[in-house]
Amino acid sequence: MNENYNILSDIEFRDRYGQRSYLIQDISNDFIRALIRNRATFSVRSPNLTDDARKIEQLIEEQGYSCRIYTENRSAAMTGSLFSGIASVVGVASAIGIAAHNLATYDPDFEIGKNLIDKKINVTYKK
């Protein structure tokens, strides 16, 4: 990123940089902080979803925002497992865990969705 993105207003910044997908190796922590500070929704392609989602979580929380990390499409997979023998026990336990996690992170400022299929982290500003 050669542009000086720090001189843009929130709206100009979101118009120019929000709703885009970036490669994790092409953007700096400072740029991610700017995306967060300007309340942008964005995606990051990453070979290491867990570590990079954790890094984004830390960058969000250091700016005083709350967030929830979740695995996208997990509910659909879990629903399918509810109808298949022993997997139904695992599916029910997973559903209970998801519900407890959602209550613990009720009404976050940002949601961080890990998309295992696309190897992408989707960061959504919710408020």
N, CA, C and O atoms as a GROMACS GRO file, in nm:
protein
  508
    1MET      N    1   0.084  -0.118   0.000
    1MET     CA    2   0.000   0.000   0.000
    1MET      C    3   0.089   0.125   0.000
    1MET      O    4   0.151   0.157   0.101
    2ASN      N    5   0.094   0.192  -0.110
    2ASN     CA    6   0.177   0.312  -0.120
    2ASN      C    7   0.102   0.439  -0.082
    2ASN      O    8   0.164   0.542  -0.056
    3GLU      N    9  -0.028   0.432  -0.078
    3GLU     CA   10  -0.107   0.551  -0.049
    3GLU      C   11  -0.103   0.583   0.100
    3GLU      O   12  -0.086   0.495   0.184
    4ASN      N   13  -0.118   0.711   0.130
    4ASN     CA   14  -0.125   0.751   0.270
    4ASN      C   15  -0.271   0.744   0.313
    4ASN      O   16  -0.344   0.843   0.304
    5TYR      N   17  -0.312   0.628   0.360
    5TYR     CA   18  -0.452   0.605   0.396
    5TYR      C   19  -0.491   0.673   0.526
    5TYR      O   20  -0.610   0.682   0.556
    6ASN      N   21  -0.395   0.722   0.602
    6ASN     CA   22  -0.427   0.785   0.730
    6ASN      C   23  -0.487   0.925   0.716
    6ASN      O   24  -0.539   0.978   0.814
    7ILE      N   25  -0.480   0.986   0.597
    7ILE     CA   26  -0.534   1.121   0.581
    7ILE      C   27  -0.679   1.121   0.533
    7ILE      O   28  -0.739   1.227   0.520
    8LEU      N   29  -0.735   1.005   0.508
    8LEU     CA   30  -0.872   0.995   0.459
    8LEU      C   31  -0.972   0.999   0.574
    8LEU      O   32  -0.941   0.956   0.685
    9SER      N   33  -1.092   1.050   0.547
    9SER     CA   34  -1.199   1.043   0.646
    9SER      C   35  -1.246   0.898   0.657
    9SER      O   36  -1.212   0.815   0.572
   10ASP      N   37  -1.324   0.867   0.762
   10ASP     CA   38  -1.376   0.730   0.779
   10ASP      C   39  -1.451   0.684   0.655
   10ASP      O   40  -1.430   0.572   0.607
   11ILE      N   41  -1.537   0.769   0.603
   11ILE     CA   42  -1.620   0.731   0.488
   11ILE      C   43  -1.533   0.712   0.364
   11ILE      O   44  -1.552   0.615   0.290
   12GLU      N   45  -1.439   0.803   0.340
   12GLU     CA   46  -1.349   0.788   0.224
   12GLU      C   47  -1.268   0.661   0.236
   12GLU      O   48  -1.249   0.589   0.138
   13PHE      N   49  -1.219   0.633   0.357
   13PHE     CA   50  -1.138   0.513   0.380
   13PHE      C   51  -1.220   0.388   0.350
   13PHE      O   52  -1.175   0.299   0.279
   14ARG      N   53  -1.342   0.380   0.407
   14ARG     CA   54  -1.427   0.262   0.383
   14ARG      C   55  -1.462   0.246   0.236
   14ARG      O   56  -1.465   0.134   0.185
   15ASP      N   57  -1.488   0.357   0.167
   15ASP     CA   58  -1.520   0.350   0.024
   15ASP      C   59  -1.402   0.296  -0.056
   15ASP      O   60  -1.420   0.218  -0.150
   16ARG      N   61  -1.281   0.337  -0.018
   16ARG     CA   62  -1.162   0.298  -0.094
   16ARG      C   63  -1.110   0.159  -0.056
   16ARG      O   64  -1.067   0.084  -0.144
   17TYR      N   65  -1.114   0.124   0.073
   17TYR     CA   66  -1.048   0.002   0.119
   17TYR      C   67  -1.141  -0.104   0.177
   17TYR      O   68  -1.101  -0.220   0.190
   18GLY      N   69  -1.264  -0.068   0.212
   18GLY     CA   70  -1.356  -0.164   0.270
   18GLY      C   71  -1.416  -0.255   0.165
   18GLY      O   72  -1.407  -0.228   0.045
   19GLN      N   73  -1.477  -0.363   0.210
   19GLN     CA   74  -1.542  -0.460   0.122
   19GLN      C   75  -1.445  -0.518   0.019
   19GLN      O   76  -1.484  -0.545  -0.095
   20ARG      N   77  -1.319  -0.536   0.058
   20ARG     CA   78  -1.218  -0.593  -0.031
   20ARG      C   79  -1.151  -0.712   0.036
   20ARG      O   80  -1.161  -0.732   0.157
   21SER      N   81  -1.083  -0.790  -0.047
   21SER     CA   82  -1.008  -0.903   0.003
   21SER      C   83  -0.859  -0.876  -0.019
   21SER      O   84  -0.818  -0.832  -0.126
   22TYR      N   85  -0.780  -0.903   0.085
   22TYR     CA   86  -0.635  -0.879   0.081
   22TYR      C   87  -0.561  -1.008   0.110
   22TYR      O   88  -0.613  -1.096   0.179
   23LEU      N   89  -0.440  -1.020   0.057
   23LEU     CA   90  -0.351  -1.129   0.095
   23LEU      C   91  -0.280  -1.087   0.223
   23LEU      O   92  -0.228  -0.976   0.230
   24ILE      N   93  -0.276  -1.173   0.322
   24ILE     CA   94  -0.218  -1.138   0.452
   24ILE      C   95  -0.075  -1.091   0.438
   24ILE      O   96  -0.032  -1.000   0.511
   25GLN      N   97   0.001  -1.150   0.347
   25GLN     CA   98   0.141  -1.112   0.333
   25GLN      C   99   0.158  -0.976   0.264
   25GLN      O  100   0.267  -0.919   0.265
   26ASP      N  101   0.052  -0.922   0.204
   26ASP     CA  102   0.060  -0.794   0.133
   26ASP      C  103   0.019  -0.674   0.218
   26ASP      O  104   0.032  -0.560   0.174
   27ILE      N  105  -0.030  -0.697   0.339
   27ILE     CA  106  -0.076  -0.586   0.422
   27ILE      C  107  -0.004  -0.588   0.558
   27ILE      O  108   0.031  -0.694   0.610
   28SER      N  109   0.014  -0.470   0.612
   28SER     CA  110   0.084  -0.458   0.741
   28SER      C  111  -0.016  -0.456   0.856
   28SER      O  112  -0.136  -0.437   0.836
   29ASN      N  113   0.035  -0.474   0.976
   29ASN     CA  114  -0.049  -0.460   1.095
   29ASN      C  115  -0.106  -0.319   1.104
   29ASN      O  116  -0.220  -0.300   1.147
   30ASP      N  117  -0.027  -0.219   1.063
   30ASP     CA  118  -0.076  -0.081   1.066
   30ASP      C  119  -0.196  -0.063   0.972
   30ASP      O  120  -0.291   0.007   1.006
   31PHE      N  121  -0.192  -0.127   0.856
   31PHE     CA  122  -0.304  -0.117   0.764
   31PHE      C  123  -0.427  -0.188   0.821
   31PHE      O  124  -0.539  -0.138   0.810
   32ILE      N  125  -0.406  -0.305   0.883
   32ILE     CA  126  -0.518  -0.375   0.947
   32ILE      C  127  -0.576  -0.289   1.058
   32ILE      O  128  -0.698  -0.281   1.073
   33ARG      N  129  -0.491  -0.224   1.137
   33ARG     CA  130  -0.538  -0.132   1.241
   33ARG      C  131  -0.622  -0.019   1.180
   33ARG      O  132  -0.724   0.019   1.237
   34ALA      N  133  -0.579   0.033   1.066
   34ALA     CA  134  -0.654   0.140   0.999
   34ALA      C  135  -0.790   0.088   0.953
   34ALA      O  136  -0.890   0.159   0.965
   35LEU      N  137  -0.795  -0.035   0.900
   35LEU     CA  138  -0.924  -0.093   0.860
   35LEU      C  139  -1.017  -0.101   0.981
   35LEU      O  140  -1.135  -0.068   0.971
   36ILE      N  141  -0.962  -0.145   1.093
   36ILE     CA  142  -1.041  -0.158   1.216
   36ILE      C  143  -1.084  -0.021   1.268
   36ILE      O  144  -1.201   0.000   1.300
   37ARG      N  145  -0.990   0.070   1.277
   37ARG     CA  146  -1.018   0.205   1.329
   37ARG      C  147  -1.129   0.274   1.248
   37ARG      O  148  -1.210   0.350   1.303
   38ASN      N  149  -1.132   0.247   1.118
   38ASN     CA  150  -1.231   0.307   1.030
   38ASN      C  151  -1.356   0.221   1.015
   38ASN      O  152  -1.443   0.248   0.931
   39ARG      N  153  -1.364   0.116   1.098
   39ARG     CA  154  -1.481   0.028   1.103
   39ARG      C  155  -1.516  -0.031   0.966
   39ARG      O  156  -1.633  -0.035   0.926
   40ALA      N  157  -1.413  -0.076   0.896
   40ALA     CA  158  -1.432  -0.134   0.763
   40ALA      C  159  -1.461  -0.283   0.774
   40ALA      O  160  -1.414  -0.350   0.866
   41THR      N  161  -1.538  -0.334   0.681
   41THR     CA  162  -1.559  -0.477   0.663
   41THR      C  163  -1.462  -0.520   0.554
   41THR      O  164  -1.454  -0.457   0.449
   42PHE      N  165  -1.387  -0.630   0.578
   42PHE     CA  166  -1.284  -0.672   0.483
   42PHE      C  167  -1.257  -0.820   0.498
   42PHE      O  168  -1.300  -0.884   0.594
   43SER      N  169  -1.185  -0.876   0.400
   43SER     CA  170  -1.144  -1.016   0.403
   43SER      C  171  -0.995  -1.026   0.385
   43SER      O  172  -0.932  -0.943   0.320
   44VAL      N  173  -0.939  -1.131   0.444
   44VAL     CA  174  -0.795  -1.156   0.434
   44VAL      C  175  -0.776  -1.302   0.393
   44VAL      O  176  -0.826  -1.392   0.461
   45ARG      N  177  -0.706  -1.325   0.285
   45ARG     CA  178  -0.670  -1.461   0.245
   45ARG      C  179  -0.545  -1.500   0.322
   45ARG      O  180  -0.448  -1.424   0.329
   46SER      N  181  -0.549  -1.621   0.380
   46SER     CA  182  -0.441  -1.661   0.469
   46SER      C  183  -0.418  -1.812   0.462
   46SER      O  184  -0.514  -1.889   0.458
   47PRO      N  185  -0.291  -1.855   0.460
   47PRO     CA  186  -0.262  -1.997   0.468
   47PRO      C  187  -0.273  -2.050   0.612
   47PRO      O  188  -0.279  -2.171   0.633
   48ASN      N  189  -0.277  -1.959   0.710
   48ASN     CA  190  -0.282  -1.999   0.851
   48ASN      C  191  -0.397  -1.926   0.919
   48ASN      O  192  -0.377  -1.826   0.989
   49LEU      N  193  -0.518  -1.976   0.899
   49LEU     CA  194  -0.638  -1.907   0.946
   49LEU      C  195  -0.640  -1.886   1.097
   49LEU      O  196  -0.675  -1.777   1.142
   50THR      N  197  -0.603  -1.985   1.174
   50THR     CA  198  -0.612  -1.975   1.319
   50THR      C  199  -0.520  -1.866   1.374
   50THR      O  200  -0.564  -1.780   1.451
   51ASP      N  201  -0.394  -1.869   1.336
   51ASP     CA  202  -0.299  -1.770   1.387
   51ASP      C  203  -0.333  -1.629   1.339
   51ASP      O  204  -0.326  -1.534   1.416
   52ASP      N  205  -0.369  -1.616   1.211
   52ASP     CA  206  -0.399  -1.483   1.158
   52ASP      C  207  -0.531  -1.430   1.213
   52ASP      O  208  -0.544  -1.309   1.232
   53ALA      N  209  -0.629  -1.516   1.238
   53ALA     CA  210  -0.754  -1.471   1.301
   53ALA      C  211  -0.726  -1.422   1.443
   53ALA      O  212  -0.782  -1.322   1.488
   54ARG      N  213  -0.638  -1.493   1.514
   54ARG     CA  214  -0.598  -1.452   1.649
   54ARG      C  215  -0.526  -1.317   1.646
   54ARG      O  216  -0.548  -1.232   1.733
   55LYS      N  217  -0.441  -1.298   1.545
   55LYS     CA  218  -0.369  -1.171   1.531
   55LYS      C  219  -0.469  -1.056   1.507
   55LYS      O  220  -0.457  -0.950   1.567
   56ILE      N  221  -0.565  -1.078   1.419
   56ILE     CA  222  -0.667  -0.975   1.392
   56ILE      C  223  -0.750  -0.949   1.517
   56ILE      O  224  -0.785  -0.835   1.545
   57GLU      N  225  -0.783  -1.054   1.591
   57GLU     CA  226  -0.856  -1.038   1.716
   57GLU      C  227  -0.778  -0.946   1.812
   57GLU      O  228  -0.837  -0.856   1.871
   58GLN      N  229  -0.649  -0.968   1.826
   58GLN     CA  230  -0.566  -0.884   1.914
   58GLN      C  231  -0.564  -0.739   1.866
   58GLN      O  232  -0.572  -0.647   1.947
   59LEU      N  233  -0.555  -0.720   1.735
   59LEU     CA  234  -0.553  -0.584   1.680
   59LEU      C  235  -0.687  -0.513   1.704
   59LEU      O  236  -0.691  -0.392   1.727
   60ILE      N  237  -0.796  -0.588   1.698
   60ILE     CA  238  -0.929  -0.531   1.726
   60ILE      C  239  -0.940  -0.493   1.873
   60ILE      O  240  -0.980  -0.382   1.907
   61GLU      N  241  -0.903  -0.587   1.961
   61GLU     CA  242  -0.919  -0.564   2.105
   61GLU      C  243  -0.826  -0.454   2.158
   61GLU      O  244  -0.861  -0.384   2.252
   62GLU      N  245  -0.707  -0.440   2.098
   62GLU     CA  246  -0.616  -0.335   2.144
   62GLU      C  247  -0.671  -0.195   2.114
   62GLU      O  248  -0.626  -0.097   2.173
   63GLN      N  249  -0.769  -0.186   2.023
   63GLN     CA  250  -0.831  -0.058   1.993
   63GLN      C  251  -0.962  -0.038   2.072
   63GLN      O  252  -1.036   0.058   2.048
   64GLY      N  253  -0.988  -0.128   2.165
   64GLY     CA  254  -1.104  -0.113   2.252
   64GLY      C  255  -1.234  -0.169   2.198
   64GLY      O  256  -1.340  -0.145   2.255
   65TYR      N  257  -1.228  -0.243   2.088
   65TYR     CA  258  -1.347  -0.304   2.031
   65TYR      C  259  -1.361  -0.448   2.081
   65TYR      O  260  -1.263  -0.511   2.122
   66SER      N  261  -1.483  -0.499   2.077
   66SER     CA  262  -1.507  -0.640   2.110
   66SER      C  263  -1.523  -0.718   1.980
   66SER      O  264  -1.557  -0.661   1.876
   67CYS      N  265  -1.497  -0.848   1.987
   67CYS     CA  266  -1.512  -0.931   1.867
   67CYS      C  267  -1.545  -1.075   1.904
   67CYS      O  268  -1.527  -1.118   2.018
   68ARG      N  269  -1.592  -1.145   1.805
   68ARG     CA  270  -1.624  -1.288   1.817
   68ARG      C  271  -1.559  -1.359   1.700
   68ARG      O  272  -1.577  -1.318   1.585
   69ILE      N  273  -1.485  -1.465   1.728
   69ILE     CA  274  -1.428  -1.548   1.622
   69ILE      C  275  -1.515  -1.672   1.610
   69ILE      O  276  -1.552  -1.734   1.710
   70TYR      N  277  -1.548  -1.709   1.488
   70TYR     CA  278  -1.626  -1.830   1.466
   70TYR      C  279  -1.583  -1.894   1.334
   70TYR      O  280  -1.518  -1.829   1.251
   71THR      N  281  -1.618  -2.018   1.316
   71THR     CA  282  -1.589  -2.089   1.192
   71THR      C  283  -1.714  -2.084   1.105
   71THR      O  284  -1.820  -2.133   1.144
   72GLU      N  285  -1.701  -2.024   0.987
   72GLU     CA  286  -1.815  -2.014   0.897
   72GLU      C  287  -1.856  -2.152   0.848
   72GLU      O  288  -1.773  -2.242   0.835
   73ASN      N  289  -1.983  -2.167   0.821
   73ASN     CA  290  -2.043  -2.290   0.768
   73ASN      C  291  -2.043  -2.405   0.868
   73ASN      O  292  -2.076  -2.518   0.832
   74ARG      N  293  -2.006  -2.379   0.992
   74ARG     CA  294  -2.003  -2.483   1.094
   74ARG      C  295  -2.145  -2.530   1.128
   74ARG      O  296  -2.168  -2.650   1.149
   75SER      N  297  -2.240  -2.438   1.133
   75SER     CA  298  -2.377  -2.474   1.168
   75SER      C  299  -2.437  -2.569   1.066
   75SER      O  300  -2.509  -2.662   1.103
   76ALA      N  301  -2.410  -2.547   0.938
   76ALA     CA  302  -2.464  -2.635   0.835
   76ALA      C  303  -2.407  -2.775   0.848
   76ALA      O  304  -2.480  -2.874   0.836
   77ALA      N  305  -2.277  -2.786   0.872
   77ALA     CA  306  -2.213  -2.916   0.889
   77ALA      C  307  -2.267  -2.985   1.013
   77ALA      O  308  -2.289  -3.106   1.013
   78MET      N  309  -2.287  -2.907   1.120
   78MET     CA  310  -2.337  -2.963   1.244
   78MET      C  311  -2.479  -3.016   1.225
   78MET      O  312  -2.512  -3.122   1.279
   79THR      N  313  -2.561  -2.945   1.150
   79THR     CA  314  -2.699  -2.987   1.128
   79THR      C  315  -2.701  -3.122   1.058
   79THR      O  316  -2.781  -3.209   1.094
   80GLY      N  317  -2.614  -3.140   0.960
   80GLY     CA  318  -2.607  -3.269   0.891
   80GLY      C  319  -2.568  -3.382   0.984
   80GLY      O  320  -2.615  -3.494   0.967
   81SER      N  321  -2.482  -3.353   1.080
   81SER     CA  322  -2.436  -3.458   1.171
   81SER      C  323  -2.542  -3.496   1.274
   81SER      O  324  -2.530  -3.601   1.338
   82LEU      N  325  -2.645  -3.414   1.291
   82LEU     CA  326  -2.748  -3.443   1.391
   82LEU      C  327  -2.831  -3.566   1.355
   82LEU      O  328  -2.900  -3.622   1.440
   83PHE      N  329  -2.824  -3.608   1.230
   83PHE     CA  330  -2.907  -3.718   1.185
   83PHE      C  331  -2.829  -3.846   1.158
   83PHE      O  332  -2.878  -3.934   1.087
   84SER      N  333  -2.708  -3.856   1.213
   84SER     CA  334  -2.626  -3.974   1.180
   84SER      C  335  -2.560  -4.034   1.304
   84SER      O  336  -2.444  -4.004   1.332
   85GLY      N  337  -2.630  -4.118   1.377
   85GLY     CA  338  -2.576  -4.200   1.485
   85GLY      C  339  -2.490  -4.127   1.586
   85GLY      O  340  -2.534  -4.029   1.647
   86ILE      N  341  -2.365  -4.176   1.604
   86ILE     CA  342  -2.274  -4.120   1.705
   86ILE      C  343  -2.240  -3.976   1.674
   86ILE      O  344  -2.212  -3.897   1.764
   87ALA      N  345  -2.241  -3.942   1.546
   87ALA     CA  346  -2.212  -3.803   1.509
   87ALA      C  347  -2.318  -3.709   1.565
   87ALA      O  348  -2.292  -3.591   1.585
   88SER      N  349  -2.439  -3.762   1.590
   88SER     CA  350  -2.543  -3.676   1.646
   88SER      C  351  -2.507  -3.630   1.787
   88SER      O  352  -2.540  -3.519   1.826
   89VAL      N  353  -2.439  -3.716   1.864
   89VAL     CA  354  -2.394  -3.677   1.998
   89VAL      C  355  -2.292  -3.564   1.987
   89VAL      O  356  -2.299  -3.466   2.061
   90VAL      N  357  -2.198  -3.579   1.895
   90VAL     CA  358  -2.098  -3.476   1.871
   90VAL      C  359  -2.166  -3.348   1.822
   90VAL      O  360  -2.129  -3.238   1.863
   91GLY      N  361  -2.265  -3.362   1.734
   91GLY     CA  362  -2.336  -3.246   1.681
   91GLY      C  363  -2.408  -3.169   1.789
   91GLY      O  364  -2.406  -3.046   1.789
   92VAL      N  365  -2.473  -3.240   1.881
   92VAL     CA  366  -2.544  -3.174   1.991
   92VAL      C  367  -2.444  -3.105   2.083
   92VAL      O  368  -2.468  -2.991   2.126
   93ALA      N  369  -2.334  -3.171   2.115
   93ALA     CA  370  -2.232  -3.109   2.200
   93ALA      C  371  -2.174  -2.984   2.134
   93ALA      O  372  -2.148  -2.883   2.200
   94SER      N  373  -2.154  -2.992   2.004
   94SER     CA  374  -2.103  -2.878   1.930
   94SER      C  375  -2.203  -2.762   1.932
   94SER      O  376  -2.164  -2.646   1.946
   95ALA      N  377  -2.330  -2.794   1.916
   95ALA     CA  378  -2.435  -2.691   1.920
   95ALA      C  379  -2.438  -2.621   2.055
   95ALA      O  380  -2.454  -2.499   2.062
   96ILE      N  381  -2.421  -2.697   2.161
   96ILE     CA  382  -2.419  -2.638   2.296
   96ILE      C  383  -2.298  -2.546   2.311
   96ILE      O  384  -2.308  -2.438   2.368
   97GLY      N  385  -2.184  -2.592   2.261
   97GLY     CA  386  -2.062  -2.509   2.267
   97GLY      C  387  -2.076  -2.380   2.188
   97GLY      O  388  -2.033  -2.274   2.234
   98ILE      N  389  -2.135  -2.387   2.070
   98ILE     CA  390  -2.156  -2.268   1.986
   98ILE      C  391  -2.250  -2.171   2.057
   98ILE      O  392  -2.224  -2.051   2.060
   99ALA      N  393  -2.358  -2.222   2.113
   99ALA     CA  394  -2.454  -2.136   2.183
   99ALA      C  395  -2.388  -2.067   2.302
   99ALA      O  396  -2.411  -1.948   2.324
  100ALA      N  397  -2.308  -2.140   2.379
  100ALA     CA  398  -2.241  -2.080   2.496
  100ALA      C  399  -2.142  -1.973   2.451
  100ALA      O  400  -2.133  -1.866   2.512
  101HIS      N  401  -2.070  -2.000   2.344
  101HIS     CA  402  -1.974  -1.901   2.292
  101HIS      C  403  -2.046  -1.776   2.243
  101HIS      O  404  -2.001  -1.664   2.268
  102ASN      N  405  -2.158  -1.794   2.174
  102ASN     CA  406  -2.234  -1.678   2.125
  102ASN      C  407  -2.287  -1.593   2.238
  102ASN      O  408  -2.291  -1.470   2.227
  103LEU      N  409  -2.328  -1.656   2.348
  103LEU     CA  410  -2.375  -1.578   2.463
  103LEU      C  411  -2.260  -1.503   2.529
  103LEU      O  412  -2.277  -1.390   2.573
  104ALA      N  413  -2.142  -1.566   2.536
  104ALA     CA  414  -2.027  -1.502   2.600
  104ALA      C  415  -1.978  -1.382   2.520
  104ALA      O  416  -1.920  -1.289   2.577
  105THR      N  417  -2.000  -1.384   2.390
  105THR     CA  418  -1.955  -1.273   2.304
  105THR      C  419  -2.077  -1.204   2.241
  105THR      O  420  -2.075  -1.172   2.122
  106TYR      N  421  -2.179  -1.182   2.319
  106TYR     CA  422  -2.303  -1.122   2.270
  106TYR      C  423  -2.279  -0.979   2.222
  106TYR      O  424  -2.213  -0.901   2.290
  107ASP      N  425  -2.332  -0.946   2.107
  107ASP     CA  426  -2.330  -0.812   2.050
  107ASP      C  427  -2.188  -0.755   2.034
  107ASP      O  428  -2.159  -0.648   2.086
  108PRO      N  429  -2.099  -0.826   1.961
  108PRO     CA  430  -1.964  -0.775   1.942
  108PRO      C  431  -1.960  -0.660   1.841
  108PRO      O  432  -2.052  -0.645   1.760
  109ASP      N  433  -1.854  -0.581   1.846
  109ASP     CA  434  -1.835  -0.477   1.746
  109ASP      C  435  -1.797  -0.538   1.611
  109ASP      O  436  -1.843  -0.492   1.506
  110PHE      N  437  -1.712  -0.642   1.615
  110PHE     CA  438  -1.666  -0.709   1.493
  110PHE      C  439  -1.690  -0.860   1.506
  110PHE      O  440  -1.685  -0.915   1.616
  111GLU      N  441  -1.717  -0.924   1.394
  111GLU     CA  442  -1.716  -1.070   1.386
  111GLU      C  443  -1.603  -1.111   1.293
  111GLU      O  444  -1.582  -1.052   1.187
  112ILE      N  445  -1.531  -1.214   1.335
  112ILE     CA  446  -1.420  -1.267   1.256
  112ILE      C  447  -1.460  -1.408   1.216
  112ILE      O  448  -1.461  -1.500   1.299
  113GLY      N  449  -1.492  -1.426   1.089
  113GLY     CA  450  -1.534  -1.557   1.039
  113GLY      C  451  -1.420  -1.626   0.966
  113GLY      O  452  -1.365  -1.572   0.871
  114LYS      N  453  -1.386  -1.746   1.012
  114LYS     CA  454  -1.283  -1.825   0.945
  114LYS      C  455  -1.352  -1.916   0.843
  114LYS      O  456  -1.431  -2.003   0.880
  115ASN      N  457  -1.323  -1.894   0.715
  115ASN     CA  458  -1.381  -1.976   0.609
  115ASN      C  459  -1.276  -2.079   0.568
  115ASN      O  460  -1.182  -2.048   0.495
  116LEU      N  461  -1.295  -2.202   0.615
  116LEU     CA  462  -1.197  -2.308   0.593
  116LEU      C  463  -1.189  -2.350   0.447
  116LEU      O  464  -1.084  -2.395   0.402
  117ILE      N  465  -1.298  -2.336   0.374
  117ILE     CA  466  -1.302  -2.378   0.233
  117ILE      C  467  -1.223  -2.280   0.147
  117ILE      O  468  -1.141  -2.321   0.065
  118ASP      N  469  -1.248  -2.150   0.164
  118ASP     CA  470  -1.183  -2.048   0.083
  118ASP      C  471  -1.050  -2.000   0.140
  118ASP      O  472  -0.983  -1.918   0.078
  119LYS      N  473  -1.011  -2.051   0.258
  119LYS     CA  474  -0.888  -2.006   0.326
  119LYS      C  475  -0.889  -1.855   0.343
  119LYS      O  476  -0.793  -1.785   0.309
  120LYS      N  477  -1.001  -1.806   0.395
  120LYS     CA  478  -1.021  -1.663   0.406
  120LYS      C  479  -1.075  -1.628   0.544
  120LYS      O  480  -1.153  -1.704   0.601
  121ILE      N  481  -1.034  -1.514   0.595
  121ILE     CA  482  -1.086  -1.460   0.721
  121ILE      C  483  -1.172  -1.340   0.684
  121ILE      O  484  -1.122  -1.244   0.624
  122ASN      N  485  -1.299  -1.345   0.718
  122ASN     CA  486  -1.393  -1.237   0.688
  122ASN      C  487  -1.418  -1.157   0.815
  122ASN      O  488  -1.468  -1.211   0.914
  123VAL      N  489  -1.382  -1.031   0.813
  123VAL     CA  490  -1.396  -0.942   0.928
  123VAL      C  491  -1.511  -0.847   0.898
  123VAL      O  492  -1.507  -0.771   0.801
  124THR      N  493  -1.614  -0.852   0.981
  124THR     CA  494  -1.736  -0.774   0.957
  124THR      C  495  -1.762  -0.680   1.073
  124THR      O  496  -1.770  -0.722   1.189
  125TYR      N  497  -1.774  -0.552   1.042
  125TYR     CA  498  -1.813  -0.454   1.146
  125TYR      C  499  -1.964  -0.465   1.163
  125TYR      O  500  -2.038  -0.457   1.065
  126LYS      N  501  -2.011  -0.483   1.286
  126LYS     CA  502  -2.151  -0.515   1.312
  126LYS      C  503  -2.237  -0.401   1.362
  126LYS      O  504  -2.360  -0.414   1.362
  127LYS      N  505  -2.180  -0.291   1.405
  127LYS     CA  506  -2.264  -0.187   1.469
  127LYS      C  507  -2.282  -0.066   1.383
  127LYS      O  508  -2.350   0.028   1.423
   0.00000   0.00000   0.00000
